[in-house]
């Protein structure tokens, strides 16, 4: 059993707290997918607003050494991408915030800072938050 457990650690699930919680059966597949989408949404949002990237495993470094001209073709594409990122984040963020501060903090800690829930209540709050996000993105039928 230990050998198979170690061998399975090559899978990407083992790279994050939510992935490990999924691998151990503590969260559902839709919740795990929601955690991955939230990580991407947060990283894209932070990149769009020029904020710091805190999401583990998501590299949103654009490599620009100078500001992009928003009137150029490339600049227009970047502005549109950033606007989509902000809009997508805001829509999910509102729903997650509506679930309450404990739920929001649990998702933020687990997904953005890669910290394990610090007890049963935090794990339940994380599950609630990931379920909210899963419903938002149509990953569940509830």
Order of alpha helices (4+ residues) and beta strands (2+ residues): alpha-alpha-alpha-alpha-alpha-alpha
